[in-house]
């Protein structure tokens, strides 16, 4: 199923050892272009492993869902280098027109996943996604050999570098009144109530969430000002955040998947 966008869709993933978590989402989304960050095979631990063969198989799988694939050699444990690469890709694609960028954070190094997550909050056209493992290969004896050294359980990593502090960027949580107002609207709809401006304003007042007090000239004037405030402060901002959408034909406003996730994540008490 192609990604639901009327824009050009660009997908970015980082390849280390996972195959299905990289290939399957691309076959699902069918993007116009794919960028694959791949380790520098000539150096480091990847030189000692069957990585070139794995990488070739992954590229072959990706090309079944997208012919335009660019491999970018990178160092998977260098955070700032990955940020530069990601922002460079995003800025270059912005110059080519209106695009949606999808970044896979279910594969790759922890530095890539962190860099992708932080980069996504800096650009309005970038989304990150995950894919969960539904099944695993069941050769446990081979897995045991990979996770043990000298008879001791050690995991995949034998030694590590010193810790590196990751720079962060401030991102404010969504406005409480917008999230709670949206939740009130959806509760009214679920209860078969009309969530029109008049009823929404009444319910917001009842829950002490309505803070707008217009200058009182005439009763009709107050009602009109309240309606305008509700539209500007709530509806327009819900649309701007893509929490709701309005059908072009029916003019009906409905909750988006993003809006549902925001309501599930914030101010639930």
C-alpha positions as CSV (number, residue, x, y, z in Angstrom):
1,X,0.0,0.0,0.0
2,X,1.7,3.3,-1.1
3,X,2.2,6.0,1.5
4,X,-0.9,8.2,1.5
5,X,0.5,11.5,0.2
6,X,0.0,13.5,-2.9
7,X,3.6,14.8,-2.7
8,X,6.8,13.1,-3.8
9,X,7.7,10.6,-1.0
10,X,11.4,10.1,-0.1
11,X,12.4,7.4,2.3
12,X,15.6,7.1,4.4
13,X,16.9,4.1,6.2
14,X,20.1,2.9,7.8
15,X,21.4,-0.6,7.1
16,X,23.4,-2.5,9.7
17,X,22.2,-6.1,10.1
18,X,18.4,-6.0,9.7
19,X,17.0,-7.0,6.3
20,X,13.2,-7.3,6.7
21,X,12.9,-4.1,8.8
22,X,14.5,-2.1,6.0
23,X,13.1,-3.8,2.9
24,X,9.5,-4.5,3.9
25,X,8.5,-0.9,4.8
26,X,9.8,0.3,1.4
27,X,7.8,-2.4,-0.4
28,X,4.8,-1.2,1.6
29,X,5.2,2.6,1.1
30,X,6.5,2.5,-2.5
31,X,8.3,5.8,-2.3
32,X,9.6,7.8,-5.2
33,X,13.2,7.8,-3.9
34,X,15.2,5.9,-1.3
35,X,18.4,6.9,0.5
36,X,20.2,4.1,2.3
37,X,22.9,5.0,4.9
38,X,25.4,2.1,4.9
39,X,28.6,1.6,7.0
40,X,32.0,2.1,5.4
41,X,32.6,-1.6,4.6
42,X,36.4,-1.0,4.1
43,X,37.0,-0.2,7.8
44,X,35.9,-1.3,11.2
45,X,34.0,-4.4,12.2
46,X,31.9,-4.6,9.0
47,X,35.0,-5.6,7.1
48,X,35.3,-8.8,9.1
49,X,31.6,-9.9,8.6
50,X,29.6,-11.0,5.5
51,X,28.3,-7.4,5.3
52,X,28.8,-6.7,1.5
53,X,26.7,-9.7,0.6
54,X,23.9,-8.7,3.0
55,X,24.0,-5.1,1.7
56,X,23.7,-6.3,-1.9
57,X,20.7,-8.5,-1.0
58,X,19.0,-5.6,0.8
59,X,19.5,-3.3,-2.2
60,X,18.0,-6.0,-4.5
61,X,15.0,-6.2,-2.2
62,X,14.5,-2.5,-2.0
63,X,14.6,-2.1,-5.8
64,X,11.4,-4.2,-6.0
65,X,9.6,-1.3,-4.4
66,X,11.7,1.7,-5.7
67,X,14.1,2.0,-8.6
68,X,15.7,5.3,-7.4
69,X,18.0,4.1,-4.6
70,X,21.1,6.0,-3.4
71,X,23.6,4.4,-1.1
72,X,25.5,6.8,1.2
73,X,28.6,5.5,3.0
74,X,28.5,6.6,6.7
75,X,29.9,5.8,10.1
76,X,26.9,4.4,12.1
77,X,28.2,5.4,15.5
78,X,29.0,9.1,14.7
79,X,25.9,11.1,15.7
80,X,26.8,14.5,14.3
81,X,28.0,13.0,11.0
82,X,24.6,11.3,10.7
83,X,22.7,14.5,11.5
84,X,24.7,16.3,8.8
85,X,23.8,13.6,6.3
86,X,20.1,13.6,7.2
87,X,19.7,17.4,7.1
88,X,21.7,17.4,3.8
89,X,19.3,15.0,2.2
90,X,16.3,16.8,3.5
91,X,17.5,20.2,2.4
92,X,18.5,18.9,-1.0
93,X,15.0,17.3,-1.5
94,X,13.3,20.5,-0.4
95,X,14.9,22.3,-3.4
96,X,13.4,19.7,-5.7
97,X,9.9,20.6,-4.7
98,X,7.2,19.7,-2.2
99,X,8.2,16.4,-0.6
100,X,7.3,14.2,2.3
101,X,10.3,12.5,4.0
102,X,9.9,9.2,5.9
103,X,12.7,7.9,8.1
104,X,12.9,4.4,9.3
105,X,13.9,4.3,13.0
106,X,13.5,0.5,13.4
107,X,16.8,-0.3,11.8
108,X,20.4,1.1,12.1
109,X,22.5,2.1,15.0
110,X,21.2,3.8,18.1
111,X,23.0,7.0,17.0
112,X,21.1,6.9,13.7
113,X,17.8,6.4,15.5
114,X,18.5,9.3,17.9
115,X,19.7,11.6,15.0
116,X,16.6,10.7,12.9
117,X,14.2,11.4,15.8
118,X,15.8,14.8,16.6
119,X,16.1,15.8,13.0
120,X,12.4,15.0,12.4
121,X,11.2,17.7,14.9
122,X,13.1,20.4,13.0
123,X,11.3,19.9,9.7
124,X,7.6,20.0,9.1
125,X,7.7,17.6,6.2
126,X,9.6,14.8,8.0
127,X,8.0,11.8,9.7
128,X,9.6,8.9,11.5
129,X,8.2,5.4,11.6
130,X,8.8,2.0,13.2
131,X,8.1,-1.5,12.3
132,X,7.7,-4.2,14.9
133,X,9.2,-7.7,14.7
134,X,6.3,-10.3,14.3
135,X,8.5,-13.4,14.0
136,X,12.2,-14.4,14.4
137,X,14.5,-17.0,13.0
138,X,14.5,-19.9,15.3
139,X,18.1,-21.3,15.0
140,X,18.8,-20.8,18.7
141,X,22.0,-22.8,18.7
142,X,23.5,-20.3,16.1
143,X,22.1,-17.4,18.2
144,X,23.8,-18.8,21.3
145,X,27.1,-19.0,19.5
146,X,26.8,-15.4,18.4
147,X,25.9,-14.1,22.0
148,X,28.5,-16.1,24.0
149,X,32.3,-15.7,24.2
150,X,34.5,-18.0,26.2
151,X,31.4,-19.7,27.6
152,X,30.0,-16.4,28.9
153,X,27.0,-14.5,27.8
154,X,28.1,-11.2,26.4
155,X,25.6,-10.1,23.8
156,X,26.5,-8.8,20.3
157,X,28.8,-6.0,21.6
158,X,32.2,-7.0,23.1
159,X,33.6,-3.6,23.9
160,X,32.3,0.0,23.8
161,X,33.5,3.5,23.4
162,X,33.3,6.1,26.2
163,X,29.7,7.7,26.5
164,X,29.0,10.6,24.3
165,X,26.4,13.3,25.3
166,X,23.8,13.8,22.5
167,X,22.9,17.4,21.8
168,X,19.2,18.0,22.2
169,X,16.7,20.5,20.7
170,X,13.8,22.0,22.5
171,X,10.4,20.8,21.4
172,X,7.3,22.0,23.3
173,X,4.4,19.6,24.0
174,X,1.2,20.5,22.2
175,X,-1.1,23.1,23.8
176,X,-3.2,21.5,26.5
177,X,-6.4,23.4,25.6
178,X,-6.1,22.2,21.9
179,X,-5.6,18.6,22.9
180,X,-8.4,18.6,25.5
181,X,-10.7,20.6,23.3
182,X,-10.2,18.0,20.6
183,X,-10.9,15.2,23.1
184,X,-14.1,16.9,24.1
185,X,-15.2,17.1,20.5
186,X,-14.5,13.4,19.9
187,X,-16.3,12.4,23.1
188,X,-19.4,14.4,21.9
189,X,-19.3,12.7,18.5
190,X,-18.9,9.3,20.2
191,X,-22.0,10.1,22.3
192,X,-24.0,11.0,19.2
193,X,-24.0,14.7,20.2
194,X,-23.6,17.5,17.6
195,X,-20.1,19.0,17.9
196,X,-21.1,22.3,16.3
197,X,-19.5,25.5,17.5
198,X,-22.4,26.4,19.7
199,X,-22.3,23.1,21.6
200,X,-18.5,23.0,21.7
201,X,-18.3,26.5,23.2
202,X,-20.9,25.5,25.8
203,X,-19.0,22.3,26.7
204,X,-15.6,24.2,26.9
205,X,-17.2,26.7,29.3
206,X,-18.7,23.9,31.4
207,X,-15.2,22.3,31.8
208,X,-13.6,25.6,32.6
209,X,-11.4,25.5,29.5
210,X,-13.0,28.5,27.8
211,X,-10.9,31.6,28.7
212,X,-12.0,34.0,26.0
213,X,-14.1,37.0,27.2
214,X,-15.1,39.3,24.4
215,X,-16.1,42.9,25.0
216,X,-19.9,43.0,25.5
217,X,-21.5,45.3,22.9
218,X,-24.6,43.3,22.0
219,X,-25.6,39.7,22.6
220,X,-25.4,38.8,18.9
221,X,-22.0,40.5,18.7
222,X,-20.7,38.4,21.6
223,X,-21.9,35.1,20.1
224,X,-20.3,36.0,16.8
225,X,-17.0,36.9,18.4
226,X,-17.0,33.6,20.4
227,X,-17.7,31.7,17.2
228,X,-14.8,33.4,15.5
229,X,-12.5,32.7,18.4
230,X,-13.4,29.1,18.4
231,X,-12.6,28.8,14.7
232,X,-9.3,30.6,15.0
233,X,-8.1,29.2,18.3
234,X,-9.3,25.6,17.9
235,X,-10.4,24.5,14.4
236,X,-7.8,26.4,12.4
237,X,-5.0,25.1,14.7
238,X,-6.3,21.5,14.6
239,X,-6.1,21.7,10.9
240,X,-2.7,23.3,10.9
241,X,-1.4,20.5,13.2
242,X,-3.1,18.0,10.9
243,X,-5.1,16.5,13.8
244,X,-8.3,16.9,11.8
245,X,-9.1,17.0,8.1
246,X,-12.1,18.4,6.2
247,X,-13.5,16.5,3.3
248,X,-13.6,18.6,0.2
249,X,-17.0,17.4,-0.9
250,X,-19.0,16.9,2.3
251,X,-17.1,19.6,4.3
252,X,-17.2,17.2,7.2
253,X,-14.4,17.5,9.7
254,X,-12.9,14.2,10.9
255,X,-10.1,13.1,13.2
256,X,-6.9,12.0,11.6
257,X,-4.7,9.2,12.8
258,X,-2.2,11.8,14.1
259,X,-4.9,13.5,16.0
260,X,-5.9,10.2,17.7
261,X,-2.3,9.5,18.7
262,X,-1.9,13.0,20.2
263,X,-5.1,12.5,22.3
264,X,-3.8,9.1,23.4
265,X,-0.4,10.5,24.4
266,X,-1.0,13.8,26.1
267,X,-3.1,15.1,29.0
268,X,-5.0,11.9,29.6
269,X,-5.6,12.3,33.3
